[in-house]
């Protein structure tokens, strides 16, 4: 949530900050703003409601030219305070200090009361403004911005990534991180900050990743980093493999469309070096993986949103393929319970960004409470499946397996979900092999399916024109029902989520066998019912469920396997979305068609596909 970018250089940083904001807009787009210290050490600020283009237009129209060698910028996803210019960051106190913030300050009301009593005036409804005033209070005692920031953050409860500039220390940018991500981009005679790497790819491919509790003093020539104990530390400079054009649209109208069509390559990249022609390589999960997996008796998966749906698919696989108990829970609920975790449980967190606040908090809770023996072995080992190498989740987990999906800019996740399922399939096979719960023949079958998957996805993508036509029937629809059985039930959940995310149609998913327990009451000629019909043991039961819909006059849309033969039914709209799919590849392949359906319905509805209202890509606040 929210995107931060900043820089200190010899050149004017405004164009760099604006480009960084454009690349971070997926994190929030309720409002945006920029503040720079000009060459006379004066603070200049411009803020605007809505998307970055509004900020750019305002800067161009502004009679006073905003320019300077040091500055900070922000794109906002609103938490405290409605989207408005006054609530937009950066926040400035007495024209002396400017602050951008990602996170939530939990004790802001108490701080606000004290600051008002001290004579500070508030112009916004945000929790961030108390940070600006706290910085000013500290700067009244010292001209050293680093000391002031360290003093101010002592009073902040909650999560934050901060960028701070001040007129009395005009060559310095100070940043702090607690619970929200922040990276430093390393240039030649210049340095930059951002919420993630993608924002800075046009200016550098060398990055330092701040760790929890870090505070850094940044100038053109130097970076000083201090850990949570106040000790000066070195953070390694890492070379990013991402290119600047990797986040460009190319020939696609939207990032979501681009990312849907990137999935065959993303799957190939995720599988590379992790499978042989007939085996899964356990080492894909780390050098300790085999020893850890050997002791595992059950699985606990924690995730949110789309990642939660991937975990639900995996639950079926764990139980069906290797006969291992598996529980899947929503992180935002799990972290506030007192869960009973048994020894030898593998605790799996799944997140595209690796910064999802609730998932990270659940992992941290486990790390605090679990037992670790003298050899450093835990009774509850942890594994993160993630798309970002230097994320908080990866740093706090025993084992890591990265999904090599590449940058995902569209708020509605597509290729991240697909590659999460690929990694989960590898995990199930790896644990099964180590525990001798999967035969060599069955492992070979899983691997064969995975090798076929890029081509299966390519075949599914060929149905786009047919799906476009079907999407037109949703022009006047306000509700939709998705049905599935077995692994197709969580795929139905994912399909419903995608449709509501980007088209704003109310959609929900049900196990098809639950129709009689309530949802049938909703069925009429105005209710599209979308069903997923693979060729499996539950097909005949699903067909009976579909007849129940037909008998009530429902609009039936079925995505079927070529051999399912539902197309023979009158009054059904049927798309032969898959063929020759297995139990591993079926849910992944059928999901492609649902992604395309939601995309084209959104196009017809005229919504903002990549940046749907009220949402952001990376949920780094509660």
C-alpha positions, 0 to 999 in steps of 0.5 A: 500500500502506498508507494515511496520514491526519493533521491539525492543527486547532482541533477534535477530529481523531479523527472526521476521521481515522477517516473518512479511514481508511475512505476509504483502506481499499482501500490495506490493511486488515490492521490500523489505528491512530490516535494523537493529541496531546490538549490536555494534549500527551499522546500517546494511541493506539489500534490494532486488528487487521483492518478500520477498523470494529474500530478504531472499535469499540475506540475506542468501548469504550475507557474513556479518551476519545481526543481531540485537535486534532492526530493521525495514523492508518494502515491497514496492508497488511503487509510486514514483520511479520504482521498484529497489534496490536503491528505496527500503526501508529502506532509510538511511542517512549518516549511522546514521538514517534509515526510512521505510514509507507507504504513499505519501509525497506531498511536497517532491520535495520542500524538496528535493531542500532544502536538496540538497542545504544543501549538502544532496546526493540522491540515490533514486527516492522516496519521502521517502528519504527526510524523512531520510534526514529530520530526520538526520537534526533534529538529528544534533540538538538533540540526542533524537530520539523522539524529532527529529522525532517530529521536522522532521514531521512538514515539511511533507505534505501528508500521512505517517506511519513511523518507525525510528531507529538511532545509537545515540538512539540505544534502541529506535524505534519511529513511527508516523502515519498520514493517514496510519495505524500502530499498536503496538504489545505488548510482554513481554520485547519486542514490535513490529510495523506493518501495520496490526495485521496479521504480528505480530500474531506469536509473540503476540496477544496484540495490541495498535492501533495508532490514527491519528496524534499519535507519539510513542517512543518504547523500550523493556519495554515501549511504550510512545504515544503522540497525534497530540497535543503533549499530552501523551496519553494511547491507550488501549491494545486489544486482537486479536481473530485471530490466527497465523495459520489463515493466513496459506494456509493449503491444498490450493495452493493459498490464493484466493482459500482458501478464496473462499472456506471459504465463507460459514463459513465467511457468518455464522460468519457474520450472527451470533448474528445478525438474529433470525429465522425470524428477523434481529436485528437492534442492529447489527449496534449499540445501536444508530442505531434505532434512526438514521435509523428512520430519514434516508430518503436516502442512499449515498454509497461510496467505491472503487473497489470490495466494490463499486460493493457491493454498486451497488448491494445494490442500487438495493436492497434498491430501490426494497425491501424497496423503498428507494433512494440510490446513489453509487459513487466511492470514488476517484471521490466523494471526489474531487467534491462538492457533495450536501448532503441532510439532513437525508442521511445515509452516508455509507462507505464500505472497506475491510481494513477500510484504503482505502485512498479515502474512508477515505478522503470522510468520513472525508470530510463529518464529517467536513461539516455536522451539529451536534446539541447540543445532538450530533446528526448529520444531515448526520449520517455515517456507515462503513461496514468493515472487520477490527475492529480497522481501521480508518474508524471504528473510524470515523463513527457513526455506525459500522458493521463488516464483520467477513470474517476473514483475506483476504490475496489474493489481489483479494477480494472474501470473503470480497465482499460476507460478505459485501453483507450480511451486506448490506442485513441486513442493508436494512432489518433493515432500512426497519423495522424501517421505516416500509417499509418492512413487517414482511413477507418480512423480514422473507423471507430475513432472510430465504434466509440468513440462506440458503446462506452458503449451497447455496454457498457450492452447487455453489462450487461443480461446480469447476471441470466443471468450470476448463474445461471451463477455458481451453477455455481461454488459448489464449484469450485476451478479455472477455465480461461479461453480466448481468441485474438487480443485475447481472450487478454489479456481471458481473462487479465484475466478469470482475474485478476478471478476469482482476486482476489475469489473465491479460485478458482485460475484461469489463461488460455491462448491457445486454440490452446495447449490441446494443449500441456498444459492439456487434461490438466486438463480434466474435468467439474469444470473450468469452461472459459470461452471468449470467442468474438467474430465474427472471423477466428479464430472457426472455429479457436476452435470447433475448440478448444472441441470439444477441451474438449467431447470431454474432458467439460469444463464449457464456458461461452462468451461469444459475439457474437450472430452467432458461432452457438456457441449451437447446440452441445449441452452448451455454456452460451452467453451472447450477450454482444455484438453489432455490436462491432468490433476496438477495442470487442470486447475491451472489451465482452466484458470486461464480462461477465467482470467480472460473472461474477467479481463474482457468483461472489465473492458466491456464495463469500461473499468480501469483494468490495471488500477481498479478502484479502492485496491492496491497491489501490495497490501503492506498495512492491516 
